[in-house]
Amino acid sequence: MSQPNIDYMMNMTKEFLSEKIDGIAYTLDFPYELEQRYKKMHREDDDYCELIYECLYEEGIALYNELSDSDFKKLIRKQYNYIKKIAKEGFY
């Protein structure tokens, strides 16, 4: 099944981790894109959408101002890898 909106959000995170997007742009653009794509992401895959919202937004980007740049990147990398692992192995 095609998941262009979910793929877009995960690719944006991958680009941040590979330093193609800087931290400020990522923390500003990710919430905007998430809001714009949220309903479509739910239609693509409900569980994956919620995982992205909780792990990357609530437990990641929301903590940007509380962490150093390197700690923030480590956290996002950890959350990203967790999501990729769950998506690969399944949600249940």
Buried (B, 14 or more C-beta within 10 A) or exposed (E): EEBEBBEBBBEBBBEBBEEEBEBEEBBEEBBEBBEEBBEBBBEBBEEBBEBBBEBBBEBBBEBBEEBEEEEBBEBBBEBBEBBEEBBEEEEE
